[in-house]
């Protein structure tokens, strides 16, 4: 069976592989397609598309992004597939997101420095050139400089919402993220719905509102979904007439337990998902 991975990150956001390296790995693994869905940017798509042309094995690269949004105070991610990565409004809005992220990172660095931790943006950027610095990079720095033992400890003591060093991000409403994807010719998909740990009625209300705004799909297959969760999300997809999607959320060594295409080992996203999604364009 032909398989795909429709949720993948490169070092243009918080992954560790370049778009070209991702494409080479996907071809090596025998995937039929991958979607590059970096956080709040489409900057790596051109490289990925170019790299796919040089592969001996046929591999389709789907231009995409994963937009950071919020709904009633909850962090929500909306994946966009088949994005026009040269869309003017999309580029302008995502560039603004990156600028806000940069300002937020500077404030988090200052708070950590005030606590006596020898961290600088320059040091993180030197270790991660041409990359949007995220909390994953903060965690990596704290581990490599022996401030904490593990990335989990970094988030627990320094990077989570309930620590004094955390600076909240300015996010767009989920409906606005959906609109932005639609106007860029893409298909908006609710990413990893069980990740948010919402009560069922809250999740259902959100899906109803997003559906009204133009939500077209939902990630049924995802690395961290249990069989029961996958079955539940599949039911939601049918009830709300949403197309199923799926992906590993691969980040390279920033999430070493997650493999491209197979997630934690059992993930398998059928090519038919991609065909069905493409059919609505």
C-alpha positions in Angstrom: 0.0 0.0 0.0 1.3 3.4 -0.9 1.7 5.6 2.1 2.2 9.4 2.8 3.1 11.7 5.6 1.1 14.9 5.6 2.6 16.6 8.7 6.3 17.2 8.6 8.7 19.9 9.9 12.1 21.0 8.6 14.7 23.3 10.0 12.8 26.3 8.6 10.8 25.9 11.8 11.6 23.5 14.7 12.7 20.4 12.8 16.4 19.5 12.5 16.6 18.3 8.8 16.7 20.7 5.9 13.9 20.4 3.3 16.3 18.6 0.9 17.3 16.1 3.6 13.6 15.5 4.4 12.9 14.7 0.8 15.9 12.4 0.6 14.8 10.5 3.7 11.2 10.2 2.5 12.4 8.8 -0.8 14.6 6.4 1.1 11.7 5.2 3.2 9.5 4.6 0.1 6.9 7.2 0.9 4.8 8.4 -2.0 4.3 11.9 -0.7 5.1 14.2 2.2 3.6 17.6 3.1 6.1 20.2 4.4 4.1 21.9 7.2 6.6 24.2 9.0 5.2 26.4 11.8 3.9 29.7 10.5 6.1 29.7 7.4 6.3 28.4 3.8 9.9 29.4 3.4 11.2 25.8 3.0 8.7 24.7 0.4 10.6 25.8 -2.7 13.7 23.9 -1.6 11.6 20.8 -1.0 9.9 20.9 -4.4 13.3 21.4 -6.1 14.8 18.5 -4.2 11.9 16.2 -5.1 12.7 16.7 -8.8 16.2 15.2 -8.3 15.0 12.0 -6.6 15.2 8.7 -8.6 12.2 7.4 -6.7 8.9 9.3 -7.5 8.0 11.5 -4.5 5.3 14.1 -4.3 5.9 17.2 -2.1 2.7 19.0 -0.9 3.3 22.7 -0.1 1.9 23.3 3.3 2.2 25.1 6.7 1.0 24.7 10.3 -0.5 27.9 11.6 -0.5 28.7 15.3 -3.9 29.8 16.4 -6.2 29.9 19.4 -9.8 29.2 20.3 -11.3 30.4 23.6 -7.9 30.6 25.1 -6.7 27.2 23.9 -3.7 26.8 21.7 -4.8 25.2 18.4 -2.9 24.4 15.2 -4.4 24.4 11.7 -2.5 22.6 9.0 -2.9 24.0 5.4 -2.2 21.6 2.5 -1.8 22.4 -1.2 -0.9 26.0 -0.2 0.1 28.5 -2.8 3.4 29.2 -1.2 3.9 32.4 -3.2 0.6 33.9 -1.9 1.2 37.5 -1.0 -1.2 37.7 2.1 0.1 34.4 3.4 3.7 35.5 3.2 2.9 38.9 4.8 1.0 37.3 7.7 3.5 34.6 8.4 6.4 37.0 8.2 4.6 39.0 10.9 4.2 35.8 13.0 8.0 35.2 12.7 8.7 38.8 13.7 6.5 38.4 16.8 8.2 35.1 17.6 11.6 36.8 17.4 10.5 39.5 19.8 9.0 36.9 22.1 12.3 34.9 22.0 14.3 38.0 23.0 12.1 38.6 26.0 12.4 34.9 27.1 16.1 35.1 26.7 16.2 38.3 28.9 14.1 36.6 31.6 16.4 33.6 31.6 19.5 35.8 31.7 18.1 37.7 34.7 17.8 34.3 36.4 21.6 33.8 35.8 21.4 31.4 32.8 24.0 32.2 30.2 21.8 32.0 27.1 21.8 34.3 24.1 19.8 34.3 20.8 23.1 34.5 19.0 24.3 31.3 20.5 21.1 29.5 19.6 21.1 30.9 16.0 24.7 29.9 15.6 23.8 26.3 16.4 20.6 26.5 14.2 21.3 28.7 11.2 18.4 29.7 8.9 16.0 28.4 11.5 13.0 29.9 13.3 14.0 29.7 16.9 11.3 28.0 19.0 11.0 26.6 22.6 12.5 23.4 21.3 15.7 25.2 20.6 15.6 26.8 24.0 15.3 23.3 25.5 18.1 22.0 23.4 20.4 24.8 24.6 19.5 24.2 28.2 20.3 20.5 27.9 23.6 20.9 26.0 24.8 23.5 28.5 23.9 21.3 31.4 21.3 23.5 32.9 18.9 20.6 32.8 19.2 16.9 32.0 16.4 16.4 29.5 14.2 18.5 27.2 11.2 17.5 29.4 13.0 19.1 32.4 13.6 22.2 30.3 9.9 22.7 29.7 8.9 21.8 33.2 11.3 24.3 34.9 11.8 27.0 32.3 9.6 26.9 29.2 6.1 25.9 30.1 3.2 28.3 30.6 3.4 28.2 34.4 7.0 29.3 34.7 8.1 32.9 35.2 10.3 32.7 32.0 7.5 31.9 29.6 6.2 34.7 27.3 2.9 34.0 25.6 2.7 34.3 21.9 0.2 36.5 20.0 -1.9 34.1 18.0 -4.7 34.5 15.5 -8.2 33.1 16.0 -8.6 29.6 14.5 -11.3 31.0 12.1 -8.7 33.5 10.8 -6.1 30.8 10.3 -8.7 28.8 8.3 -9.5 31.9 6.2 -5.9 32.6 5.5 -5.3 29.0 4.3 -8.4 29.1 2.1 -7.5 32.4 0.4 -4.1 30.9 -0.4 -5.8 28.1 -2.2 -5.2 25.5 0.5 -7.1 22.9 2.4 -7.5 23.7 6.2 -7.1 20.7 8.5 -7.4 20.6 12.3 -4.1 19.2 13.5 -3.8 16.5 16.2 -7.2 17.1 17.8 -6.5 14.9 20.8 -3.3 16.8 21.7 -5.3 19.7 23.1 -6.9 17.5 25.8 -10.2 19.3 25.5 -13.4 18.0 27.0 -15.5 16.3 24.3 -18.2 19.0 24.3 -15.6 21.7 24.0 -13.8 19.9 21.1 -17.1 19.3 19.3 -18.2 23.0 19.7 -14.8 24.1 18.3 -15.1 21.7 15.4 -18.6 23.0 14.6 -17.3 26.7 14.6 -14.3 25.8 12.5 -16.5 23.8 10.1 -18.7 26.9 9.6 -15.5 28.9 8.9 -14.4 26.4 6.2 -12.5 23.6 8.0 -12.2 20.8 5.5 -10.3 18.0 7.2 -9.0 16.6 10.5 -6.0 14.5 11.4 -7.3 11.1 12.1 -4.0 9.3 12.0 -1.3 10.8 14.2 1.9 9.6 15.9 0.5 10.0 19.4 -3.1 8.8 18.8 -4.0 5.6 20.6 -6.2 3.1 18.6 -9.2 4.4 20.7 -8.4 8.0 19.9 -7.9 7.3 16.2 -11.3 5.6 16.2 -12.9 8.5 18.0 -11.4 11.1 15.6 -12.5 9.0 12.7 -16.1 9.1 14.1 -15.8 12.9 14.4 -14.6 13.1 10.8 -17.7 11.3 9.6 -20.1 13.2 11.9 -18.9 16.6 10.7 -18.2 15.6 7.1 -14.5 16.3 7.4 -11.9 14.6 5.3 -9.4 12.4 7.1 -5.7 13.4 7.1 -2.7 12.2 8.9 1.0 12.6 9.6 3.8 11.9 11.9 4.6 15.5 13.0 8.2 14.6 12.3 10.8 17.0 13.8 14.1 15.0 13.4 16.3 14.8 16.5 14.1 17.4 18.3 11.5 14.6 18.6 13.7 11.5 18.3 10.9 9.0 19.2 9.0 10.1 16.1 10.1 8.6 12.7 9.2 10.0 9.3 6.2 8.2 7.9 5.8 5.7 10.7 5.6 7.9 13.8 6.2 5.7 16.9 6.4 2.6 14.7 2.8 1.8 13.8 1.6 4.9 11.9 0.5 4.3 8.3 -1.3 7.1 6.4 -2.8 5.7 3.2 -2.3 7.4 -0.1 -6.1 7.5 -0.5 -6.2 10.3 2.1 -4.1 12.5 -0.2 -6.2 11.6 -3.2 -9.4 12.4 -1.5 -8.1 15.7 -0.2 -6.8 16.7 -3.6 -10.1 15.9 -5.2 -11.8 18.9 -3.4 -9.5 21.5 -4.9 
